[in-house]
Amino acid sequence: MTIIFPIIIVISLVLYVYYKVAILKTKDGLNQAYFNAKSRICLGSFIFFFGINQYIFYGTKFSLFIGIVFLILGGLQLYTGWQETKHYRKEWQRLNA
């Protein structure tokens, strides 16, 4: 169980960097906003699972407090990224229908 979180952390960090580089490669503003929303989801999952992993690894009250802060910040990033992704996907479908 403890190996799952580091794998998710590394994958989300790699995807975050991938989407940030994809933003630089495209010139279309809508695609840039969509890739930015996707990168926000990856950043949120990185922070979220990093907070869980730190509490499991250390198991102290201080790491619990920091983990809760990371869970909240990561959850907010995930939620915002998810909402933006849905919005920009619908906007792309509306423009390219």
DRENLO-414167 format. One record per residue: residue in three letters; x, z, y negated of N, C-alpha, C, O in turn. Coordinates in nm, 2 decimals, always signed. Layout:
residues N
ALA, X, Z, Y, X, Z, Y, X, Z, Y, X, Z, Y;
...
***
This chain:
residues 97
MET, +0.08, +0.00, +0.12, +0.00, +0.00, +0.00, +0.09, +0.00, -0.13, +0.05, -0.06, -0.23;
THR, +0.20, +0.07, -0.12, +0.28, +0.07, -0.24, +0.36, -0.06, -0.27, +0.41, -0.07, -0.38;
ILE, +0.36, -0.15, -0.17, +0.43, -0.27, -0.20, +0.34, -0.37, -0.27, +0.39, -0.47, -0.32;
ILE, +0.21, -0.35, -0.26, +0.11, -0.45, -0.32, +0.12, -0.45, -0.47, +0.12, -0.56, -0.53;
PHE, +0.13, -0.33, -0.53, +0.13, -0.33, -0.68, +0.26, -0.39, -0.74, +0.24, -0.47, -0.83;
PRO, +0.38, -0.37, -0.68, +0.49, -0.45, -0.74, +0.48, -0.60, -0.73, +0.52, -0.67, -0.81;
ILE, +0.42, -0.64, -0.62, +0.40, -0.79, -0.60, +0.30, -0.84, -0.70, +0.33, -0.95, -0.76;
ILE, +0.19, -0.77, -0.73, +0.10, -0.81, -0.83, +0.16, -0.81, -0.96, +0.13, -0.90, -1.05;
ILE, +0.24, -0.71, -0.99, +0.31, -0.70, -1.12, +0.40, -0.82, -1.15, +0.40, -0.88, -1.25;
VAL, +0.48, -0.85, -1.05, +0.57, -0.96, -1.06, +0.50, -1.10, -1.08, +0.53, -1.18, -1.16;
ILE, +0.39, -1.12, -1.00, +0.31, -1.24, -1.01, +0.25, -1.25, -1.14, +0.25, -1.36, -1.20;
SER, +0.19, -1.14, -1.19, +0.12, -1.15, -1.32, +0.22, -1.17, -1.43, +0.19, -1.24, -1.53;
LEU, +0.34, -1.12, -1.42, +0.45, -1.14, -1.52, +0.49, -1.29, -1.52, +0.51, -1.35, -1.63;
VAL, +0.51, -1.34, -1.40, +0.55, -1.48, -1.39, +0.44, -1.58, -1.45, +0.47, -1.67, -1.52;
LEU, +0.32, -1.55, -1.42, +0.21, -1.63, -1.47, +0.19, -1.61, -1.62, +0.16, -1.71, -1.69;
TYR, +0.22, -1.50, -1.67, +0.22, -1.48, -1.82, +0.32, -1.57, -1.88, +0.29, -1.63, -1.98;
VAL, +0.44, -1.57, -1.83, +0.55, -1.65, -1.89, +0.51, -1.80, -1.87, +0.53, -1.88, -1.96;
TYR, +0.45, -1.84, -1.76, +0.41, -1.98, -1.73, +0.31, -2.02, -1.84, +0.32, -2.13, -1.90;
TYR, +0.21, -1.94, -1.86, +0.11, -1.98, -1.96, +0.16, -1.98, -2.10, +0.12, -2.07, -2.18;
LYS, +0.25, -1.89, -2.14, +0.31, -1.90, -2.27, +0.40, -2.02, -2.29, +0.40, -2.08, -2.40;
VAL, +0.47, -2.07, -2.19, +0.54, -2.19, -2.19, +0.45, -2.31, -2.20, +0.48, -2.41, -2.27;
ALA, +0.34, -2.30, -2.13, +0.24, -2.41, -2.13, +0.18, -2.43, -2.27, +0.14, -2.54, -2.31;
ILE, +0.17, -2.32, -2.35, +0.12, -2.33, -2.48, +0.21, -2.41, -2.57, +0.17, -2.49, -2.65;
LEU, +0.34, -2.39, -2.55, +0.44, -2.47, -2.62, +0.44, -2.62, -2.59, +0.48, -2.70, -2.67;
LYS, +0.41, -2.65, -2.47, +0.41, -2.79, -2.42, +0.29, -2.87, -2.47, +0.30, -3.00, -2.47;
THR, +0.18, -2.81, -2.49, +0.06, -2.89, -2.53, +0.04, -2.89, -2.68, +0.08, -2.79, -2.75;
LYS, -0.01, -2.99, -2.73, -0.04, -3.01, -2.88, -0.18, -2.98, -2.91, -0.21, -2.96, -3.03;
ASP, -0.27, -2.99, -2.82, -0.42, -2.97, -2.84, -0.44, -2.82, -2.87, -0.40, -2.73, -2.79;
GLY, -0.51, -2.80, -2.98, -0.54, -2.66, -3.02, -0.64, -2.59, -2.92, -0.62, -2.47, -2.90;
LEU, -0.73, -2.66, -2.86, -0.82, -2.60, -2.77, -0.75, -2.56, -2.64, -0.77, -2.45, -2.59;
ASN, -0.66, -2.65, -2.59, -0.58, -2.61, -2.47, -0.49, -2.50, -2.50, -0.47, -2.41, -2.41;
GLN, -0.43, -2.49, -2.62, -0.34, -2.38, -2.66, -0.42, -2.25, -2.66, -0.37, -2.15, -2.61;
ALA, -0.54, -2.25, -2.71, -0.63, -2.13, -2.71, -0.67, -2.09, -2.57, -0.67, -1.97, -2.54;
TYR, -0.70, -2.19, -2.49, -0.73, -2.16, -2.35, -0.61, -2.10, -2.27, -0.63, -2.00, -2.20;
PHE, -0.50, -2.16, -2.29, -0.38, -2.10, -2.22, -0.34, -1.96, -2.27, -0.29, -1.88, -2.20;
ASN, -0.37, -1.94, -2.40, -0.34, -1.81, -2.46, -0.44, -1.71, -2.40, -0.40, -1.59, -2.37;
ALA, -0.56, -1.75, -2.38, -0.66, -1.65, -2.31, -0.61, -1.63, -2.17, -0.62, -1.51, -2.12;
LYS, -0.57, -1.73, -2.10, -0.52, -1.71, -1.96, -0.40, -1.61, -1.96, -0.39, -1.53, -1.87;
SER, -0.31, -1.63, -2.05, -0.19, -1.55, -2.06, -0.23, -1.40, -2.09, -0.16, -1.31, -2.05;
ARG, -0.34, -1.39, -2.17, -0.38, -1.25, -2.20, -0.44, -1.18, -2.07, -0.42, -1.06, -2.06;
ILE, -0.50, -1.26, -1.99, -0.55, -1.20, -1.86, -0.43, -1.16, -1.78, -0.43, -1.05, -1.72;
CYS, -0.33, -1.24, -1.77, -0.21, -1.20, -1.69, -0.13, -1.08, -1.75, -0.09, -1.00, -1.68;
LEU, -0.13, -1.08, -1.88, -0.06, -0.96, -1.95, -0.15, -0.83, -1.92, -0.09, -0.73, -1.89;
GLY, -0.28, -0.85, -1.93, -0.36, -0.73, -1.90, -0.35, -0.68, -1.76, -0.34, -0.56, -1.73;
SER, -0.34, -0.77, -1.66, -0.32, -0.73, -1.52, -0.19, -0.67, -1.50, -0.17, -0.58, -1.42;
PHE, -0.08, -0.72, -1.57, +0.05, -0.66, -1.56, +0.05, -0.52, -1.61, +0.10, -0.43, -1.54;
ILE, -0.01, -0.50, -1.73, -0.01, -0.36, -1.78, -0.10, -0.27, -1.70, -0.06, -0.16, -1.67;
PHE, -0.21, -0.32, -1.65, -0.31, -0.24, -1.57, -0.24, -0.19, -1.44, -0.24, -0.07, -1.41;
PHE, -0.18, -0.29, -1.37, -0.12, -0.25, -1.24, +0.01, -0.18, -1.25, +0.05, -0.10, -1.17;
PHE, +0.08, -0.20, -1.37, +0.20, -0.12, -1.39, +0.16, +0.03, -1.41, +0.24, +0.11, -1.37;
GLY, +0.05, +0.05, -1.48, +0.01, +0.19, -1.50, -0.03, +0.26, -1.37, +0.01, +0.37, -1.35;
ILE, -0.09, +0.19, -1.28, -0.13, +0.24, -1.15, +0.00, +0.27, -1.07, +0.01, +0.37, -1.01;
ASN, +0.09, +0.17, -1.07, +0.21, +0.18, -0.99, +0.30, +0.30, -1.04, +0.36, +0.37, -0.96;
GLN, +0.30, +0.32, -1.17, +0.39, +0.43, -1.22, +0.33, +0.57, -1.18, +0.41, +0.66, -1.15;
TYR, +0.20, +0.58, -1.18, +0.14, +0.71, -1.14, +0.17, +0.73, -0.99, +0.20, +0.84, -0.94;
ILE, +0.15, +0.63, -0.91, +0.17, +0.64, -0.76, +0.32, +0.67, -0.74, +0.35, +0.75, -0.65;
PHE, +0.41, +0.61, -0.81, +0.55, +0.63, -0.79, +0.60, +0.77, -0.83, +0.67, +0.83, -0.76;
TYR, +0.56, +0.82, -0.95, +0.60, +0.95, -1.00, +0.51, +1.06, -0.96, +0.56, +1.17, -0.92;
GLY, +0.38, +1.04, -0.98, +0.29, +1.15, -0.94, +0.29, +1.27, -1.03, +0.25, +1.38, -0.98;
THR, +0.33, +1.26, -1.15, +0.33, +1.38, -1.24, +0.21, +1.37, -1.34, +0.15, +1.27, -1.35;
LYS, +0.19, +1.48, -1.41, +0.08, +1.48, -1.51, +0.11, +1.38, -1.63, +0.03, +1.32, -1.68;
PHE, +0.24, +1.38, -1.66, +0.28, +1.29, -1.77, +0.26, +1.14, -1.73, +0.22, +1.06, -1.81;
SER, +0.30, +1.11, -1.61, +0.28, +0.97, -1.56, +0.13, +0.94, -1.55, +0.09, +0.82, -1.56;
LEU, +0.05, +1.04, -1.52, -0.10, +1.02, -1.52, -0.15, +0.99, -1.66, -0.23, +0.89, -1.67;
PHE, -0.10, +1.06, -1.76, -0.14, +1.03, -1.90, -0.10, +0.89, -1.94, -0.18, +0.82, -2.00;
ILE, +0.02, +0.86, -1.91, +0.07, +0.72, -1.95, +0.00, +0.62, -1.87, -0.03, +0.51, -1.92;
GLY, -0.03, +0.65, -1.74, -0.10, +0.55, -1.66, -0.24, +0.53, -1.71, -0.29, +0.41, -1.71;
ILE, -0.31, +0.63, -1.76, -0.44, +0.62, -1.81, -0.44, +0.53, -1.94, -0.52, +0.45, -1.96;
VAL, -0.34, +0.56, -2.02, -0.32, +0.47, -2.15, -0.30, +0.33, -2.11, -0.36, +0.24, -2.17;
PHE, -0.21, +0.30, -2.01, -0.19, +0.17, -1.96, -0.31, +0.10, -1.90, -0.34, -0.02, -1.92;
LEU, -0.39, +0.18, -1.83, -0.51, +0.13, -1.77, -0.61, +0.09, -1.88, -0.68, -0.02, -1.87;
ILE, -0.62, +0.17, -1.98, -0.72, +0.13, -2.09, -0.67, +0.01, -2.16, -0.75, -0.09, -2.19;
LEU, -0.54, +0.00, -2.20, -0.49, -0.11, -2.27, -0.49, -0.24, -2.19, -0.53, -0.34, -2.23;
GLY, -0.46, -0.23, -2.06, -0.46, -0.34, -1.97, -0.60, -0.39, -1.95, -0.63, -0.51, -1.94;
GLY, -0.70, -0.29, -1.93, -0.84, -0.33, -1.92, -0.89, -0.40, -2.04, -0.97, -0.50, -2.02;
LEU, -0.85, -0.36, -2.16, -0.90, -0.42, -2.28, -0.84, -0.57, -2.29, -0.91, -0.66, -2.32;
GLN, -0.72, -0.58, -2.25, -0.66, -0.72, -2.25, -0.73, -0.81, -2.15, -0.75, -0.92, -2.17;
LEU, -0.75, -0.75, -2.03, -0.82, -0.83, -1.93, -0.96, -0.87, -1.97, -1.00, -0.99, -1.96;
TYR, -1.04, -0.78, -2.03, -1.17, -0.81, -2.08, -1.17, -0.91, -2.19, -1.25, -1.01, -2.18;
THR, -1.08, -0.90, -2.28, -1.08, -0.99, -2.40, -1.03, -1.13, -2.35, -1.09, -1.23, -2.39;
GLY, -0.93, -1.13, -2.26, -0.89, -1.26, -2.21, -0.99, -1.33, -2.12, -1.01, -1.45, -2.13;
TRP, -1.07, -1.25, -2.05, -1.18, -1.31, -1.96, -1.29, -1.37, -2.05, -1.33, -1.48, -2.03;
GLN, -1.32, -1.30, -2.16, -1.43, -1.35, -2.25, -1.38, -1.47, -2.32, -1.45, -1.57, -2.33;
GLU, -1.25, -1.47, -2.37, -1.20, -1.59, -2.43, -1.19, -1.71, -2.34, -1.22, -1.82, -2.38;
THR, -1.15, -1.69, -2.21, -1.14, -1.79, -2.12, -1.27, -1.86, -2.09, -1.28, -1.98, -2.08;
LYS, -1.37, -1.77, -2.07, -1.51, -1.83, -2.05, -1.55, -1.91, -2.17, -1.61, -2.02, -2.16;
HIS, -1.53, -1.86, -2.29, -1.57, -1.93, -2.41, -1.50, -2.07, -2.42, -1.56, -2.17, -2.45;
TYR, -1.37, -2.07, -2.41, -1.29, -2.19, -2.43, -1.32, -2.29, -2.31, -1.31, -2.41, -2.33;
ARG, -1.35, -2.24, -2.19, -1.38, -2.33, -2.08, -1.51, -2.40, -2.11, -1.53, -2.52, -2.09;
LYS, -1.61, -2.33, -2.16, -1.74, -2.39, -2.20, -1.72, -2.49, -2.32, -1.78, -2.59, -2.32;
GLU, -1.64, -2.45, -2.41, -1.61, -2.54, -2.52, -1.54, -2.67, -2.48, -1.58, -2.78, -2.53;
TRP, -1.45, -2.66, -2.38, -1.38, -2.78, -2.33, -1.48, -2.87, -2.26, -1.48, -2.99, -2.27;
GLN, -1.57, -2.81, -2.18, -1.67, -2.88, -2.10, -1.77, -2.95, -2.20, -1.82, -3.06, -2.18;
ARG, -1.80, -2.88, -2.31, -1.90, -2.94, -2.41, -1.83, -3.06, -2.48, -1.90, -3.16, -2.50;
LEU, -1.71, -3.05, -2.51, -1.64, -3.16, -2.58, -1.61, -3.28, -2.49, -1.60, -3.39, -2.53;
ASN, -1.58, -3.25, -2.36, -1.54, -3.36, -2.27, -1.65, -3.40, -2.17, -1.62, -3.46, -2.06;
ALA, -1.77, -3.37, -2.20, -1.88, -3.41, -2.11, -1.92, -3.55, -2.12, -2.01, -3.60, -2.04;
***
